[in-house]
Structure formats: C-alpha cells, structure tokens
Amino acid sequence: MKIIKVGAMWCPACIITNKYWKEVKQKYNNIDFVELDIDMDEEEVKSLNIGNILPEIIIFDDNSNELKRIVGEKKKEEIELEIGEVYNEKNN
C-alpha cells in the first residue's frame, strides 16, 4: 500500500494534520507514505485530481489503484480508522 498526503504550507487544516502525521506513519510503518505540497510539487499533484479542500490523503494498493480518499481536516483517530479499515481489508 501507498498513501499520498497532499497539503500546502499556507493551509491551516494541513498544519493541524502535520502535528500528528508522524504518529500515523509510525503506526503503519510497512506502508509507503509520500507527502506532496500542492504548490511545490505541482507536476506530481496534477495527476492526482486534487480538489479545493486540503489536505487530501489518498490510499493506493500495490498496483497504484486508488482505494480511498480522505479529504479535509480530520482528527488523528478518524484518519487512523480510515487507513486501518483499508489496510485490514487488503490484508485479510
């Protein structure tokens, strides 16, 4: 699995998410995490069809198929629950 988080330096919700993102990554240390900035990583972000609400967290399977999107400011527990559901579904 691979998770891409798209945010921006100027985005208040992204700043909040960044505060606990390291903990989320440690909980799922066997998942490949990628962080992109909507302004600084323009080329990579373009292909992801990112909307107007940040951050966007996109979960992909091993074949780069999109499994789920988490959009907007969420609590740490909500994000862990969403990732956990997809992770458990793929590994059971």
N, C-alpha and C positions, 0 to 999 in steps of 0.2 A: 504494500500500500504506500501511497504517497499523498501528502497533504500540502497544499499550497495556500499560504495566507497572504492575501493582498491587502495592503493598507497604505497609509500616507503619513508623513511626518506631521502634517497640519490637521489630521483627523482626531478629534477628541476621543471618539469611541476606540480608535486604534491604539491610542496612548493607554487607555484603560486596559485593553486586551493585552498589550505588551507587558504590563505589570505581572501577569501570571502566566504568560505564554511559555516561559521556560519550564515551569512546573508541569504544564500539559505535555510538553515534549518529553520530559523525563519519565512521565507515566507510561508513555508509549514509545520507548526507546528503540523499538525494532521497526518503526515507521520512518520513512524518509520525509523530513519536514523541509519545506522551502518557503522563504519569506521574500516577497516582492513588494516594491514600492510603486504605486500607480504612476508616479511621475518619473522616477529614476530608472525604472525597468520597463519602459514603455513598450518596447518590441515584444518582450515575453508576455506582458499583460494583455496586449492587444488580442491574442488568440484565445484568451480565457473568457471573453464576453462579460467583463465586469460591469455591473450596474452602477448606479449613483450612490448606493449606500455601502459604506465601508465599516469595518473590514469584511471581506469575503473570504471564507475558508472553504476550499474545495477539496473533497476527498476523492482520490482516484484509486482504482485497483491496479494490479501489477501490469495490466495491459493498457494503461492510460485511459481507461473508460471512467467517465465521471460517475461517481456513486451518490454523492450528496453535496449540497451547498449549504453553508451556514452564513447567513447574511445579517450584518448589523451587530450592534453591541449586545453581547450575551455575557452572562455570569460564567465564571470558570466551570462550575458544576454543570451548567447547561451544555457547554462545549464538550466537556469530558463525556457526558451522557451520549451526545450525538455521535462522537467519534467511537465510543465504546460499542454502541449499537451496530454501527457499520463494521467495526473490527470483529466483533463476535459473530456477526452474520457471515463474514468472509472466512472465518477460521473454524467454523463448526460444520 
